[in-house]
Each structure stands twice: as structure tokens, then as C-alpha cells.
Amino acid sequence: MAVRRVALLTAGGFAPCLSSAVGGLIERYSAVAPDVEIIAYKHGYQGLLTGDYLTVDATVRDKAHLLHRYGGSPIGNSRVKLTNTKDLVARGLVPEGVDPLDFAAQRLTEDGVDVLHTIGGDDTNTTAADLAAHLEKTGHHLTVVGLPKTIDNDIVPIRQSLGAQTAAEQASKFAQNVVAEHNSGSRMLIVHEVMGRNCGWLTAAAAREYRAWLDAQEWLPEIGLTREAWDVHGVYVPEVEIHIDEEAERLKTVMDTVGNVTIFLSEGAGVSDIVDLMEKNGEEVPRDAFGHVRLNEINPGAWFGKQFAEKLGAEKVLVQKSGYFSRSAPANETDLDLIRQMTTMAVDRALEGTPGVIGHDEDRDDELRAIEFDRIAGHKPFDYRLPWYIEMLEQIGQGRPLGQHPGGQ
């Protein structure tokens, strides 16, 4: 079947690839199928449900290269889950008593969409596949080709998600300024809270990027400019249980000898412990439309900062979150190259009618291909047994991971 109209949407949280991925898709269609009409739903599935979209005109096609320079998403995101009927009705996105999946499918039919490109995480892409299956029953064929977006790099079975490498680099740049605060007072404890609800890849990669930056610097200990003071002294990820008392004992030695302590903490590390404590105290645990704990409201960085501060004898605690700084950045050269590869294949597969999520398939020798939707899943845990990670922990005196978190692999 000939492709006449293509729709794009970006959904979920931002990642440093959305703007460039939109630009890449537009450029590829303009090069190989210039007669195909392109629309872009505003704010993801929200725009799809409301019929709110932008039309990609000749000016946008001609200047699509500009989108590679920017972070964020020019067409907007939102956290809308099509299976959460109650939330959708409350937000006025679907009428009461209507199946949201059917409502969205009807909208795609009315809009005459033949191909839907979803740029998002596992939920965004598998929901689109459900839409395609639903439409097939009504006689409207829709080819869905997704692109993998997540700064956590946690989509199964995809080797590398778009935007993740840039996010790690940006978290390092953020830390380079924040850690400079280590001697703004004596016995300073700095907690760099990194995004990563269920996966510690970004925290680990950010620490690795930051320490690579340290390796490239020249130090002047005679005036107090030492690598030891600027270094990372602890890295904590959701996959590994945090033994606070044991770590506090080790970190107190660092505090006493170096004069400050810096830790990189994944926002999801130890959250189950915090939630358990809140529930035992009869407190309501804030959750979003997906059922995820609202991490900004329970504030893991501040909680762990308090636990460690008391045990380390810290005189000042600084908790800084790099998430929004990192996720809204423009893609770096590594990600731009990956985006070019994936958007090219995404368009080519869409035109031939092959659905799936574009990615390097870890189960098929890292082949770049359209991976079947029923194999796509989220929450791929970070492999804390990777040699580079173990070596990094040993270098900072943390040693091998102390134990597996109950929610880990």
C-alpha cells in the first residue's frame, strides 16, 4: 500500500535526541519520498487524542537541519498513558465511557495516517503497536515504526537508546561546576542526584564521563587544588543495595582525610526503602498516571544526604539534581550519528511496510534492525558487573558492589 500521510509524535520525558530525531525523519522523507505528507502531533498522545497537530510544510522541510542544533522537542511531549482511562477522562482528553485505544484509533483513521513514527520509551512504542493492531481489525492498515528514546538506556533488547550518551556527558558537565562547591565550607557533603528510576546506567556513565574529565586536568595541590577533593567518592545505583552504615564508615574516613565527600546517586537508588518507611508511617506515596512514584516529591537525594550527613559529621550538605539540565540538551556527535542511522532506517522500513522499533538488537549480534514490538520491554537493569564499572568503584575505594538490590537482576 502506498504511503500518503505520515505522523510523528514524541512522548514521555525529554531526552537529548527528540528534536534531532524529528529533524532526521523529515530530512529522510524529503530526500526519498518528497510527496509524502508529514504531520506532527503536538504533545505526544495528547495531541493525537485531541487532533492537535502541525503540518510539516516546505519551509520546515527546507530548514529541518536546524532541529539538530536544539534540545527538547519542537512538537512537545506529555506523559499520557492510553490505558489509564480514569486519568484521560479527568484531563478531558477522552469522553467518559469511551475506550481510549478505540478513540485514538478513530482519530488516526480520520486523520488519514498510514505511518506513525513514535519517538519514546518502551511504553510509548508498545502502545503505538497496540493502536496498529486495533486499527487492523477495523480495516485501516497502520505501519508503526518507533525510535528508542530514554536517557536511562534501559529498553530491552536495544543496545543503546537515543540521547543516553549525551545525557551522561551533560551530567558530567553539570557535576564539574557543582563539585567546585566542595570547599565553599568545611566538611562538605555533595550529593549529585542523577535521573534513573529503575536503571543505574546513567549514573554510572555520568561518573565515568566525569572521572575521564578529571583525568584530563592538571592539578596544583600546593594551593589546595587536588584531584582527591574533586573526585567521586561513592556511586549508588538502583540495582545494588546500599549498606548505609558500612558506606558511612568508609566515607567518614574520606571526609576526615580529604575534607569533603561527593557522591553520585541514582534517583531510584534505595527508593523502595523510602517508600516502605512512608507507608509504615501512614503517609501517602505520591504517584503519577503511570503509577510511578513521584521522585521529585519524595526527594531521594535529600533523604540520603540527611542519612549520610549525620554519620559523616558533615557541616554542610549540597544536593543538586542534573536531570533537567541533562535531558533537555541538544544531541552530541555520538548521538547525532546514531540518530542519522536510526532515522534513515526508520523511514526506509516505514515505506516498505515493516513495523518495529529501530535499534541495535542485542539478541541478534547488535544488528541494527526493526525489532519486533512484542520483544520490546522497559526497565532493563544496568549490569553492575561490567568490568569498567567494577574498576571505577575499586579506583574510588568503594570496591565491588556490596549486594544486589531486591529489584535488580
C-alpha positions in Angstrom: 0.0 0.0 0.0 1.3 3.4 -0.9 2.2 5.8 1.9 0.4 9.1 1.6 0.5 10.6 5.1 3.0 10.1 7.9 2.5 11.3 11.5 5.3 11.9 14.1 5.0 12.1 17.8 7.4 12.4 20.8 6.3 11.2 24.2 7.4 10.6 27.8 10.2 12.6 29.4 12.6 14.6 27.3 15.9 13.2 26.1 18.7 14.8 24.1 17.6 13.4 20.8 13.9 14.3 20.2 14.4 17.5 18.2 17.2 15.9 16.1 15.1 12.7 15.5 12.2 14.8 14.3 14.6 16.6 12.0 16.2 13.4 10.8 12.8 11.8 9.9 11.7 15.0 8.0 15.0 15.1 6.1 14.9 11.5 5.1 11.3 11.6 3.8 12.1 14.8 1.9 15.0 13.1 0.3 13.4 9.7 -0.7 9.6 10.4 -0.7 9.0 14.1 -1.0 5.4 13.6 -2.0 4.5 12.0 1.4 2.7 14.4 3.6 4.0 14.7 7.2 2.1 15.9 10.3 3.3 16.0 13.8 1.0 15.5 16.8 1.6 18.2 19.5 2.5 16.9 22.9 2.5 13.2 22.0 -0.6 11.1 22.6 -2.3 14.2 24.0 -2.3 15.7 20.5 -3.3 12.5 18.9 -6.4 12.2 21.2 -7.4 15.9 20.6 -6.5 16.0 16.9 -4.0 18.8 17.5 -1.1 18.6 15.0 1.3 20.7 13.0 1.7 20.2 9.2 5.3 20.0 8.0 5.4 22.5 5.2 8.0 23.3 2.6 9.7 25.8 4.9 10.1 23.2 7.6 11.4 20.6 5.2 13.9 23.1 3.8 15.2 24.0 7.3 14.8 20.7 9.1 18.6 20.6 9.7 18.1 23.4 12.3 16.4 20.9 14.6 19.7 19.0 15.1 21.0 22.1 17.0 18.4 22.0 19.7 17.4 20.0 22.7 13.8 19.4 23.9 11.1 18.6 21.4 9.7 21.2 18.9 6.4 19.3 18.8 6.1 18.8 22.5 5.8 15.9 24.9 3.4 14.8 27.6 3.0 11.9 29.9 -0.3 10.4 28.7 -0.9 6.7 29.1 -3.7 5.4 26.8 -4.6 2.6 29.2 -5.2 4.9 32.1 -8.8 5.7 31.3 -9.5 7.5 34.6 -6.7 9.9 34.1 -7.6 10.6 30.5 -11.2 11.3 31.4 -10.2 13.6 34.3 -7.9 15.6 31.9 -10.7 15.9 29.4 -8.8 14.0 26.7 -11.5 11.3 26.1 -15.2 11.3 26.9 -16.3 9.1 29.8 -17.4 5.6 28.8 -15.2 5.6 25.7 -12.2 3.1 25.2 -9.2 5.4 24.8 -7.5 3.0 22.4 -10.5 3.0 20.2 -10.8 6.8 20.4 -7.2 7.2 19.4 -7.5 4.7 16.6 -10.6 6.5 15.2 -8.6 9.8 15.3 -5.8 8.2 13.2 -8.3 6.9 10.7 -10.0 10.3 10.4 -6.6 12.0 10.0 -5.7 9.5 7.2 -2.4 8.4 8.8 -0.7 5.5 7.0 2.5 5.5 9.1 3.1 6.6 12.7 6.6 7.3 14.0 6.8 7.2 17.7 9.9 8.6 19.4 9.8 7.4 23.0 10.5 4.7 25.5 9.1 1.2 25.7 5.6 2.2 26.8 5.3 4.8 24.0 6.3 2.4 21.3 4.3 -0.7 22.5 1.2 1.5 22.9 1.6 2.5 19.3 1.8 -1.2 18.3 -1.4 -1.8 20.2 -3.0 1.0 18.2 -1.9 -0.5 14.9 -3.3 -3.9 15.9 -6.6 -2.3 16.9 -6.8 -0.5 13.6 -6.1 -3.6 11.6 -9.3 -5.0 13.0 -11.2 -2.1 11.5 -9.6 -2.4 8.1 -7.3 0.6 8.4 -3.7 -0.6 8.0 -1.2 1.5 10.0 2.5 0.9 10.0 4.2 1.9 13.2 8.0 2.4 13.3 9.4 3.6 16.6 12.6 5.2 17.7 14.1 4.3 21.1 14.3 7.3 23.4 15.4 7.1 27.0 18.3 8.7 29.0 18.3 5.6 31.2 19.4 3.3 28.3 17.0 0.7 29.7 15.0 -0.6 26.7 15.1 -4.4 26.1 16.7 -5.6 23.8 18.3 -2.4 22.4 22.0 -1.8 23.0 21.9 2.0 23.0 19.0 4.3 23.3 19.0 7.7 21.6 20.0 10.5 23.9 21.6 8.4 26.7 25.2 9.1 25.8 24.5 12.9 25.6 22.7 12.8 28.9 25.8 11.2 30.6 28.1 13.8 29.1 25.8 16.6 30.2 25.6 15.2 33.8 29.3 15.2 33.9 29.4 18.9 32.8 26.8 19.7 35.5 29.0 18.0 38.1 32.1 19.8 37.0 30.5 23.0 38.3 28.7 21.6 41.3 31.7 19.7 42.7 33.6 23.0 42.6 31.5 23.9 45.6 33.3 21.3 47.7 35.3 23.8 49.6 32.7 26.5 49.9 32.6 25.3 53.5 34.4 22.8 55.6 33.4 19.1 55.7 31.1 19.5 52.7 28.9 16.6 51.5 27.8 16.9 47.9 25.0 14.7 46.5 24.8 14.7 42.8 21.3 13.2 42.1 21.1 11.7 38.6 18.0 10.6 36.8 17.3 6.9 36.7 14.2 5.5 38.4 14.9 1.8 37.8 18.2 1.7 36.0 21.6 3.0 37.1 23.2 3.2 33.7 23.1 7.0 33.5 24.5 7.5 37.0 27.4 5.1 36.3 28.0 6.5 32.8 27.9 10.1 34.2 30.5 9.2 36.9 32.7 7.6 34.2 32.5 10.7 32.0 33.2 12.9 34.9 36.3 10.9 36.0 37.5 11.0 32.4 37.3 14.8 32.7 39.3 14.6 35.9 42.0 12.5 34.1 42.5 15.3 31.6 43.0 18.1 34.2 46.3 19.3 35.7 46.2 19.8 39.5 48.1 22.1 41.9 48.0 20.5 45.4 50.4 23.2 46.7 47.5 25.6 46.8 44.8 23.0 47.6 43.7 22.1 44.1 43.7 18.3 44.4 42.1 15.5 42.4 41.2 13.7 45.6 38.9 16.6 46.6 37.3 16.8 43.2 36.8 13.1 42.8 33.7 11.0 43.1 33.8 9.1 46.4 30.6 7.0 46.0 28.3 5.8 43.2 24.9 4.3 44.1 22.5 2.7 41.6 19.1 1.0 42.0 20.4 -2.4 41.1 22.7 -2.6 44.2 21.6 -2.4 47.8 23.1 0.5 49.7 24.5 -0.5 53.1 24.4 2.9 54.6 26.3 2.1 57.8 29.1 0.4 56.0 29.4 3.1 53.4 29.2 5.8 56.0 32.2 4.3 57.8 34.2 4.3 54.6 33.1 7.8 53.6 33.8 9.2 57.1 37.5 8.3 56.5 37.3 10.2 53.2 35.8 13.2 54.9 38.4 13.2 57.7 41.4 12.9 55.3 40.2 14.7 52.1 37.9 17.3 53.8 34.8 16.7 51.7 32.8 13.9 50.1 31.0 13.7 46.8 28.6 11.0 45.8 26.7 10.3 42.5 23.3 8.9 43.4 20.7 7.5 41.0 17.3 8.9 41.9 15.9 5.4 42.1 18.5 4.0 44.4 17.0 3.0 47.7 13.6 4.3 46.8 11.9 1.1 48.0 13.3 1.7 51.4 11.9 5.3 51.5 8.5 4.2 50.2 8.4 1.4 52.8 9.1 3.9 55.6 6.5 6.3 54.3 3.8 3.6 54.1 4.7 2.4 57.6 4.2 5.9 58.9 0.8 6.1 57.2 2.0 8.7 54.6 0.5 8.7 51.1 3.1 7.9 48.5 2.7 10.4 45.5 2.4 8.6 42.1 1.9 9.7 38.5 -0.5 8.5 35.8 1.8 5.5 35.1 1.8 4.5 38.8 5.4 5.6 39.2 6.4 7.2 42.5 6.9 10.9 42.1 10.6 11.1 42.8 10.7 14.9 43.0 8.2 14.8 45.8 9.8 12.1 47.9 13.3 13.6 47.2 15.7 10.7 47.4 18.8 12.9 47.2 17.8 14.9 50.3 16.8 11.8 52.2 20.2 10.1 51.6 22.0 13.3 52.1 20.5 13.5 55.6 21.3 9.9 56.4 25.0 10.3 55.4 25.5 13.8 56.8 24.7 12.7 60.3 27.1 9.8 60.1 29.9 11.7 58.4 29.8 14.7 60.6 29.2 16.9 57.6 28.9 20.6 58.4 27.1 21.4 55.1 25.1 19.3 52.6 24.5 20.3 49.0 22.1 18.2 46.9 22.0 19.1 43.2 19.9 17.3 40.5 21.3 17.3 37.0 18.2 15.6 35.4 16.6 18.6 33.6 19.9 20.0 32.6 20.9 16.7 31.0 17.7 15.6 29.4 17.0 18.9 27.6 20.4 19.3 25.9 21.0 19.0 22.2 22.4 15.7 21.0 26.2 15.4 20.9 28.1 14.0 18.0 27.8 10.4 19.1 24.1 10.6 19.4 23.7 12.6 16.2 25.5 9.8 14.3 23.2 7.2 16.0 20.1 9.4 15.2 21.1 9.5 11.5 21.5 5.8 11.3 18.2 5.1 13.0 16.0 7.8 11.3 17.3 6.6 7.9 16.3 3.0 8.6 13.0 4.1 10.3 11.9 5.8 7.1 13.1 3.0 4.8 11.3 0.4 6.9 8.1 2.5 7.1 8.0 2.9 3.3 8.3 -0.8 2.8 5.7 -1.5 5.5 7.9 -3.2 8.1 6.9 -2.2 11.7 9.1 -2.3 14.8 11.4 -0.3 16.9 14.7 0.6 15.3 17.7 -0.3 17.4 20.8 -2.5 17.6 19.4 -5.8 18.6 21.4 -7.3 21.5 19.9 -10.8 20.9 21.0 -10.7 17.2 24.7 -9.7 17.4 23.8 -6.0 17.7 22.3 -5.8 14.2 20.5 -2.5 13.5 17.0 -3.5 12.6 13.3 -3.0 13.1 12.9 -5.0 16.3 9.5 -6.7 16.8 7.2 -4.9 19.2 6.4 -8.0 21.3 10.1 -8.1 22.2 10.3 -4.5 23.4 10.3 -4.0 27.2 11.4 -1.5 29.7 13.4 -1.4 32.9 16.5 -3.3 31.5 18.7 -3.2 34.6 22.2 -1.8 34.5 24.8 -4.6 34.6 26.8 -3.6 37.6 29.2 -6.4 36.9 30.7 -4.7 33.9 34.5 -4.6 34.2 34.7 -0.8 33.6 32.2 -0.2 36.4 33.9 -2.5 38.9 37.2 -1.0 38.1 35.8 2.5 38.7 34.4 1.6 42.1 37.7 0.0 43.0 39.6 3.2 42.0 37.4 5.3 44.2 37.8 2.9 47.1 34.2 1.6 47.0 35.3 -1.8 45.9 32.9 -4.3 44.4 29.2 -3.8 44.7 28.2 -4.8 48.2 25.0 -6.6 47.3 22.1 -6.9 44.9 19.1 -4.8 45.3 15.8 -6.8 45.7 14.5 -5.1 42.5 17.7 -5.8 40.5 18.6 -8.6 38.1 
